[in-house]
């Protein structure tokens, strides 16, 4: 039976592309919300979840830090997807004919120079792949869509221009999540460990909690704080470190962290993907 990987969005979304890239042999299952993606894996309808965690231009993806610790799922891989924007239209339509393009709100400013150059007006749409589906249905000849090339393929649209983004470095980091953790692997490019924690209510708690990583030479690549349950008093921290909990220095750092925290939960141990620059 073919294994399935769930993602949020319409077929052809960048999350769908991430599924193709990271798990080309799996069937991608589109879901409406992030909660639905998590639910599909928990119920067994899908084997893995593909969730975007952050973007190099826009920072963290809203709500995701809150959802991950509660999801009951474990991070088993990370993958980076370059956001390549293609301008597509119905077959037979030329670039000169396109007067308006629809795209997700975040893609429009990224393609501002190209749109200005060609005198095309941008219109925000809930999601780019959905806009591609609608364009194909209407058969409009004066409209286009900005989306991934995968969306053009799926909806039978013609790509009129590739890589129309102003800057070529916009990348989204995704996490692949599973019902079961996998701590047995050792990646060629090293391992990552992701965890969340809350510090005890003592002076300089965060400073002391972090001290163990510095003294044990553990590189922390990410530390973010966010509120728990909408309360200003409880802050949860989300962290990525390089290394495996079984590595002696990581083990010591986590033991020290535990001493200053009321709550510590490892969300995943997984191979670091070679960063795409």
N, C-alpha and C positions, 0 to 999 in steps of 0.2 A: 504493500500500500504506500502511495506517495506521502511523504511527510509534508506538513504545511507550516508556513511561517506567516503570522498575522501582522498586519501593518495598519496604520490609521490613514484614511484617505481613499480617494477613488483610484481605480487602476490607472497607472501612468504617473502617479505622484512620485516625488523624490524618495519617499519611504519605500515605494515599490521598487525603485531602481536600487536602493540599498539592499533589498531582499535578493534581487537578481545578482548583485555583486558579491554578497557574502554567502549566499546559499543558492547557487544557480540550479541545483538539482531539486530544490523544494518548490512546492506549489504555493504561490503567494495568495493570502486571504485578506481581501480588503475589509476594514471595519470602520464604523462611523466615528467612534471616539477612542481616546487612549484607554479609557475604562473597558471598552468593548474588546480591545486588543488583549488586555490583561485577562479579561473574563474568558476569552476564547482559549487561551493557553491553560488557565486553571481548570476549565471544564473538559479539556482534552480534545476540543474541536480543532485546535492547532497545537503543534509541538513546540514552536518557538514564537517569541514576540520580537518585533523590530521597533525600537522606540528611539526617536531623536532626543538627544539630551542637551546639545548646545550647538550654536552656529557661530562661526568665526566673526561674522559681521554683527549679529544681533544678540549675542550672549545666550543665556539659558532659555530653554523652551518652557513657556509658562506651565505651571502645575506639575511638571514631570517629577521634580524632586519630592513633592508631596506624595505622589502616587507610587513611586518605586519602593520605598520602605514598607508601605502597606500592601504591596501587590502579592506578597508571598512567593514571588519569583526570584530567580538568581541570575546575575549577569554571567554569561559564559563567553562572550566575545565583544569586541568593539570594532566598528568599521567607520571609515571616513568617506563621505561622498562629496565630490566637487559639484557644486550647483552650477551646471551648464545650462544656460537658457537658450532655447530655440524658438524662433518665430515660425509659426505654422498657420496654414490656411487650407481651405477646401481645394481639392484637386482642380487645376486649371487657372486658379487665381494667381496673379502676379503680385510682386511686392508693391508696385505702383498703385495697384487697386486697393490695397489695404489702408483704410482711413482710421480705424479704431482697433485696439487690441485689448482683450480681457486677460487678466492674470491675477494671481493672489497678490494682495496688497504689498507684500515684501519684495516681489519681483520687479514691480514697476520702477521704483527709484534706482534699482540696480541696472536697469537698461535705459536710463534716462537719455544718455548721449545718443544712442542708436535711434530711439524714438524721435528725438528732436531733429536729428539729421534727415530722417525720412518723412517728417511732418505727420507722424502718427500720434493719435491721442490714446492715452491709457485709461482703462476702466477697471476698477477693483472688482474682483470676484471672490467668492468664498474659498475656492481652491482651483488651481490652474488645470488640473486633470479634469475636473468637473466642467470647467469652461470649454475644454477641448471636446468633451462629449457633446455639449450643447451646440457648439459650432458645427460639428459634423451632422447633427440632427437637422439644424436649420438650413444648412447648405448656403449660408450667406456668402456673397462674393466681395464684400467691402470690409470684411472683418477678419481679424486674426487672433491668435492666442499665443501667449508666452508660457511655455511649459517645457518639460523634459522631452527629448527625442522619443523616449519610450511611449509617451502619451500620443505622439503623432502616429507611431506604429500601431498602437492599439485602436485608435479611432479613425484610421485611414486618412489622416491629414497629410499635407505636403509640407515638408520643411523648406522654408524660403530663405532662412538665414540661421546659421549656427553660432553659438558662443557670443550672443549679443550683449552679454553683461559688460559693464564698464570696467570691472576689475576681475582678474582671473583667479582670485585666491579665496573666494567664498566657499567655505567647506562646512558641512554639517557632520557632527559626530553622532553616531547611533550606537545603541547598546543592544546586543542580542540577549534575550532572556529566556530562561527555561524553568520548568517545574523543579528540576533537580540541580544542585550545585555540582561543579566539577573542579575539584581542587588538585586533581592528580597530574594535570598537564604542566609542562614547563615550556614556555614559548622561546623560539629562537631569538626574538628581540626583547626578551625579558617578560616579566609578569606585572600585572596591575592588580591592586586590591582597592575596592571601593567600599566605604562604610559610612554609616551615619552615627552621630553621637550627641548627647546632651551633657553639658558640663555641670558639675555640682555647684551649688550656690555659695562659692567661697571666693575671696578676693583673688584676682589675677588667675582665675581658674583656667581660662583659655590659654593664657601664656604658659602656665605650668603644664597643661595637657599637651601642648605643642612641643615643649622642651625635649621630650623623649625622642621625637623624630629628628631634631637637630643634633642632639648628642650622639645618636646612633647612626647618623649619616643616612637617613632615609629621605629620599626626595619626594616632597608632596607637590603634585602637579596641579591640584585643584583643592580649594577650600571655600565653601559657600555657606552662608547662614540663611535660614529662612524660619518664619514663625510657625509654630505648631498650633493647630486648631484655632487660628485667628487670634491668639493671645500674645500680648506684647511681652509677657513675662517669660514664656517658654521659648527658647531658641534652640533649633536643631541645626547641627552642622553636617554638611555633606562633604566628604573628602575622597580624593583619589591619591594613592601613593604608588610609587614604583616598588615592586617586590612582591614576595609571597609570604603569607603569615608564618610559614615554616622556616623562612630565612632567619638566622639568629638575630640580626639587627632589627628586623621588622617585628619579630616576636617580643623583643625587649621593649621596643617603642610602644607596641600595642598594650603590653602589660602596664607600662607607665601611664598610658592614656586611660586605661581602665580605672586606675587609682583616682583619677580626677573627674570621672564621668558617672552619671547616674544611669546611663543607657548607652550601650554600644552594640551596633548590629552590623555585621559584615554582609554586604549586598552581593558581593561577587569577587571571585579571584579568576583572572582570565589573561590570556596572552596579550601583550601590547602589540597593536598593529603598527607597522612602520608608518610613521607620520608622512602624509602626502603634502609636500610643500610645492 
